[in-house]
Amino acid sequence: MPTDPLKNARDSYDVIVIGSGLAGLTAANTLARAGHSVLLLEQHSKLGGLATWFRRRGGHIFDVSLHGFPFGMVKSCRRYWNRRIADSIVQIKNIRFDNPMFSLSTSYERDDFTRLLTTRFQVPPASVDAFFDAARKMNHYDDQSATTGQLFHRFFPGREDVVRLLMEPITYANGSTLEDPALTYGIVFSNFMSKGVFTFRGGTDRLIGLMRDEMTGNGVDVRTRCDVERIRVAGRRVEGVSVGGRVIKTRAIVSNANLKATIFDLVGPEQFDPDFVEQARAVRLNNSSTQVYMALRPGESIDEDACGDLLFSSTAPAFRTELLLSRRATSRTYSFYYPKSRPGSDRSMIVASTNANYGDWADLPKAEYEEAKRALIRDTLDAVARYVPDVRRKLDHVECATPLTFQRYTKHVDGASFGTKFEGLAVSRALPGRIAGLYHAGSVGIIMSGWLGTVNYGVIVANDVDAHLMNNSSQTPSRAEVSP
C-alpha cells in the first residue's frame, strides 16, 4: 500500500534542501551540523542524484557515471562528512589511453605526465613545466577570454596528440571543450595532477548509505519520493515549498535541481526582474551522456593489466568534440570494476560511457529509439571485445542508458550530465540577491562540476545560508562552527 512520504514532517524548518545530489547532501549536512533544522526533499526513491547506482537480478550492482575525482575529495569528505567516508577513497593507478595516435598507461600525476610528455611525446621539458605552472596558477579572477584551445596552442602548437592526452579525460569528467575558458580547464586539470585520480571503494551505494547515516545522525529530516512542485515566494523572499499537497514553510531554500529548472519551473520567471531572466535564459547547458552497463557472470574475470581501471578508447584519428558527442560513437570511456572495487563481491562489471546530445535521442519515434538503444549496446559490445575477448559469452546482463534516461531519473533539463556552462556559476551565485533566502548548489560551470566540485559548492552555499539565517534572526541558536 502507498504511504505518505511526508508523514510526521514538520510544518516549518530553518532550511529546505531540494534535491540530493552531492551538493545538496553536503549543504544539508553542513547546515544541520551548524544547528539548523533541515528538511531534505528528493523526488527519486533514493539519494545521490547522478552519484547513484542500481541493482539487477543475479546480485549485480551497477555504479552510474564515471567515478574519478581529485585527491581534494579526501580532504573535503574528512572535513565535511566523516573519516570513515574519507578513508574509503582510494587511488586509481592504472589509467589507459588507446587511440590511433598513441597507446599508453599512466598514473595520471604530474611526474608521470611530465615523463610521458618529455620522453614519449618529445616535448621540451621547459615547455612542459611552463604549461603545468600556468595551469596551476589559474584562478577565478583571471581573464576568461582565452580558450582552452588557445592555451594548448600557446604551449604545444600543432601537437594534436598532446592535446588529446591532456584534454580527453577532462572532457569525459565534466563536459569541457576546447572552446570553454582556459581557466576552467586549468583549475580542474591541476587538481587531478596534484596526486592523481581517486574513487570510492565499496560502491556508490555504500557511499550514499554512509552519507545518509551521517546526515540523519546530525538531525537532517530526509524524505524521498517527494517531488517539489513550487518554491513559494512573497515580497521577493522565500516562504516555503509546495510538495505532496502540503505547504512547508522555511527561512531559506537550497535548490540542488538543475539551475534552469530552479529558475523557470520551481520559482517561475515572473518572480525575477527581466534582466535576470534574460541572463538565465542565456545560460547554456552542458551535454548529456549514454552508458552501457555490462555484468559478467560469476567466475568470469577481466584482464586487469590489459584493461586497467579507467580506459579512454577511440578509433577517431584525432580529438574532436563533435565526434565525442555523435551517436556514431568512435570514442568511449570504460570504467572497469573488479571484485576489489567492491570488497566481498566476486563480480566484475564494465560501464562504457560516451558524451551525447540530448536532441539526437529526444526526437526519435519510439520504435527508432528502441532500435537506437539496441544498436548502442551492439556497437559497444563490439568495441569492448578488443579488450575483453569473447565478452558476449561472458555476460550475465547488459542494458543501456540514454540522455532520456538521465532526464527521467534526475529531472535535469535535457538530461544534462554536467549542469551548465561556465556562465551558469554567476547566475547561480546571484539568486539570493534577487530573492532573499533562495540559494542554488549543483553542477554549474566546469569548476563546480564533478564529485569534488559539487561537494565543495555545497559547503560554500551552506556557509552563505548560515550567514543569512544568523543575520535575519532575533535569536542566536547554539550551533557548531561552519568552516569557511
N, C-alpha and C positions, 0 to 999 in steps of 0.2 A: 504494500500500500504506500502511496506517496506520503511524504512527511513534509512539514513546514520547515524549510532550511533556516528561517529566521525565528524559530521558536525560542522564546525566552531572551531574545535580543532586546537590549535597552532601547528607549525612545530617543536617547541622545548620547553622543560621545564627543570627546575633545577633537578627535581626528577620525575621518573615514578614508581608508585607502581603497581605491577602486582598481582591481587587477593585482595578480600575484606573480608577475614576472620578478626577476631578481631585484630590480629597482624597487618595486612595490613591497616585496618581502623585507628588504633591508630597511626601507623607510619605516615600515610598521614596527619592526623590531627595535630600531633605534629610538623611535618616539615612545614606545612602551617602556623601554629602559629608563627614559627620562621622566617617567612618572605620569604620562598622559594616558587617558583611556582611548583605546584604538580599536576600531572595527575594520576588519579586512574583508572585502566582498569580492568574490571570484565567480565569474559566470560559468566556468567549466567545473567538472566534477573533481578535479584535483588541482593542486597548486603548481606554480613553476613557469607558466607561460610557455615560451619556447624551450626553456630548460626543463624538459619533461621526458616522459617515457611511456611505453605501452606494453602490455602483456599479450601473448598469444598462446593458444593451446599447445601443449607439449613442454611447457615450462620456459618458453622463450620470453626474454625481456629485452626490448629494443630501446636504446637511448636515441632521442630525436636530436638532430642538428649536430654540428661539429663541436666537440668539446676540447678546445685547445685555448689556453689563456696564459698571460704572462705570470711571472713569479709574484707580482703585486697582489694577485688573488690570495696568496697565502697570508700576506700581511693584513689585507682587508678582512678576510674571514676570521683571523685570530682576534682582530680588534673589535669588529662589529658583530661577530657571531660568537664562536667559541673555539677553543683549542682543538676539540675533537674533530670539528669540521676542517680546520686548517691542517691538522695532521694527516688527513686523508687525501690531501692534494699531493700528487707525485709527478715527477718529470717524465715527459715523453722523449726518449733519447734517440729513436731511430725514425727520422723523417726522410722520406724518399721523394725524389723527383724522377720522372721518366717521360721524356718527350723527344721529338726529333732533333732538338738542339743539344740535349745532354741527358745523362742518366747518372744519378749520384745519391748518396746518403749523407745526412748531416744531423748534428745535434741541435742546430738552429740557434747557435750562440755566436756572439761577436767574434771570438777567437777562431771558431771553426769556419765561419763565413769569410773571415779575413784570409784564412788558409786557402779556402776554395777559390776566392776571387784572385788571389795573387799567384797561385800555382796552376790551378785548373783553367782559369779564365785569363791568366796572364795580364791582369790589371796592375799597373804600377802601385806599389804599397802606399805611396804618398796620396794617390787619388782615393784609395780605399779608406785610409784614415781620415782624410778630409771629408769624405761623404758621411762616415759614421759620426764624426764630430758635429757636422752641420745638422744632421738629423737629431742628435741628442740634445742640441741646444734649442730646438724649436719649442715655442710655447704659444699659448692662446693669443698673446698680444702682438705676435709677428704679423708682417704684411701677408695678407691672404690672397694676393693677386697671382702669385706664382703657382703653377700647377705641379702635380707630381711628375707628369711627363717632362716638364721643363727642368725639374730637379734632377732627373736621371740624365737628361741631355747635358746638363752642366758638368756632371762628373764622369758620365760614361757615354759620350757621344757615339752614335752609330752602333752601340752594343745591345742589340735586341736580346741576345742570350742572357746578358747580365740583368736587363730589365725583367725578363721572365723569372729569373731566380729570385729577384728581390720583390716582385710585385704579386706573383700568382697566389702565394699563401695569404697575403693580406686581403686580396680581393675575395677569396673564399671566407676569410674570417669575418669581414664586416662590409662587403659590398663596395670596397674602394675601387676607383677607376683612375686612369691616367689624367682625366680632366678635373678631378677633385683638387682642392687646395693642397699644396705640398705639405703644409704643417700638419694636416690630418693624417697623412701617411707617416711623416717623420716621427710624430709622437707615439703612434701605435707600434711602428716598427722598432723603435728604440726600446720600448717596453719589453718586447719579445727578446731583443738582442741582449738584454742585461743578463739573463740567466737561462733563457730557453723557453720551451713550451711545456705547459703543465696540464694535467687533467685530474679528474676526481676518481679515486679508486673506490669501487663498490657500486658504481652506477648512480644515475641521476635520481632514481627512486630513493636511494639511501640518503643522498644529499638533501633532497627536499624533505624527507622524513625528519632528519636531524634539525633542519631549519624550522619545521613546524613545531617540533618539541621545544626548541629554544623560544620561539615566539609565544606559544601558549604558556610556557613557564614564566614569561615576563608579563603575562596578562593580556596579550592580544586576543580579541574575540574573532576567531577565524570562521568564516562562513563560505562554503562553496555552493554551487548551483544558484547563485544569487546574481542575476543579470540586472545591473542598474539601468533604469530607463531614462533617468534625467537627473542632472545636477541642478538643484533649485537655487535660484539667485534672487535676491531682493535688495534694491538700492546699491547695486554694484558690490555686493557682499554675499558670500555663500551662506546658505541657511540650512542645507541638508540635501538628501537624495531621495528620489522615489525608487523603491525597489520592492518587488514582491507584494504589491498592493499596499505598502506602507510608506510613510514619510518618516525618515530618521534624521534628526537634527544634528548639526555639528558646527564647530567653530572653524574647522579647516578641512579641506579635501585635498588628497594627493591622488591624482589620476595616473595610473600606470597603463592606461589604454593608449592606443595609437594617438599621436598628437592631434592629427586632423579629426579623428573620431571624437576626441575630447572637446574640441572647439565647436565643431559643426553638428555633432549628433547629441552629445551629452549636455552641453551647455546651450548651444544654439547661437548662430551668428548675430541675432538681434540683440544679444546681451553685450556686444562689443562695439566699439567705435568703428566706423567704416575703414579708417586707415589700418587698424589692426586686422580686420577681416581680410583686407587686401594682402597684407603681409602673410597671413596664414595660408591664403589660397595659393600664394606663390611658392610655398614650401614644396619641394619635390620629395617624393617617396623614393626610398631605395628599392632595389629589386627583390624578388621573391626567390623561391628555391623549389627544386624537385629532389626527392630522395627515394632510393630503393633500399629496402631492408631485407637482408638475407640471413637466415639462420641455418647453420649446418647441423646435421644430425648428431646426436650424442655419439662421441667417439671419433668423429671426423675432426681433423685439425687443419691449421693453416701454417705454411712455412713462414715463420716469423722473420727469418733472415731475408727471404725474398720479398716479403710484403712490407715489413716494418710496422710501425704503429699508425702512421699517417702517410698516405701516398698521394702525391699530386701527379696525375697521369693525363697525358694529352697526346693526340695524334695530329693536332694542328701544327703547321710549320712554324708559326710564330705566335706570340702572345697578342691577342686582340680581345678587347672587352666584349664586342658584339658576338664573337664566337663562344664566349663563356655563357652567354645568355640564350643562345639559339636552341630551339627544340631539337635540331640535328646536332646532338651533343658530340663534341670532339674532345672535351676536357671534363674530367671527373676527379673528385677528391674522395678517397676511400679512407674511412676510419675502420681499423681492424680491432676487434675486441676479442682478446684471448681469455682463457679461464683466469689468468692472473688479474685481469681487469675487474673481475667480479669474484673475489675470493669465496670459495665454497661452491662455485659453479664449475661444471665440466663442459660448458658450451662455448662455441666460437661464433661470432657474429661479424657481419660486414655491413656497413652503411655507406652507400655511394651517393654523393651529393653533387648537384650541379646548380649554378645560379640560373634563374629563369625569369622571363617576362610574364606577368600576370595575364596580359592581353592575348598571349599566344595560346592560352588554355581556356580563358573565361568565355570566349565567344564560340567555342566548339559545340555543335549539336551533341546530344547525349551519346549517340552511337559512336560518333567520331572521337568524343572524349574518352570513352572506354577503350576504343582501339588504340588511341594515343598512349594510354596508360600501359596497355599490353606491349606496345612497341617499345616504350621506355624500359620495361622490365627485360624484354628480349635483347635489346641493344646493350643494356648494362651487363647482362649475364655473358654476352659475347665478349664485352670489354674486360670484365674481371677474370675471364678464363685465361687471359695472358699471365695472370699472377697466381691464380688458384686453379690449376688444371683440373678438368672434369668437374667443375663446380656444380653443374646441374645435377649430377649423380649424387653429390654430397649434400644437397639442400634438403631441409626438412620443411622450410616455409620461406615464402618470398611475397612481398607486396610493395606498393609504392605510394608516395605522397606527391601531390602537385601543389601549385600555388593556391588552388581552390581548397585543398585540404588545410593548408595553413590558415587561410582566411576563416574557414569554418570553425576551427578549434580555438583560434586565438582572437578572432574578430578584428585582426589587423586589416586596415584598409588595403585592398589589392593584395592581401596575403604577404605584405612586406616583411621580409625576414630581418632586416636591419634598420627598421624605423625610417627616419627621414635623412635627407642630405644635410650638409653642414649648417645651412641657414635655419634649420629647424631648432637648433640649440638656442638661438636668440629669441625666437618666438616662445619656446618652452619657458625660458627664464623670465620672460616679460609678463606671463599670465597673472601673477599676484599683483602686479602694478595696474592691471586692468580690472580685475575682480578680486577684492580683498579676501584672503583665505583660500584662494584657488591656486593649486600647485600641480606641476606635471613632472614625473620622473619616468624615464624609459630610454629607449634607444633613439637618440636624436643626434645627428651628426656622427661622423666616424669615430670621434674621440669618445663619445658617450654611448658606444655600442659594444656588442660582445659582452661576455660574462663580467669581466673586470670593470668595464666602463659603466655598465648599468648598476652594478653593486655600489660603486663609488658615487654615482649620480644620486642613488637613493639616500646615501649619507648626506650629501650636500643639501638636498632638498629637505631632509629631516631636520637639519640644523636651521634652515630658513623657517620651517613650520614651528619649531620650538621657540625661536625668537618671536615670531608673530603671536603665538599663544601667550607667552610671558609678557609681551608688551601690551597686550589687549585684555589683560585680566586684572581685576581689582585685588585678587588674591594670588599669592605665590605658593603653589603647592610644593611639597617636598619632592625632590626629584634628583636623579643621578645626573652627573655632568655629561653633556653631549659634546664629544670631541670635535673641534673644528676641522 
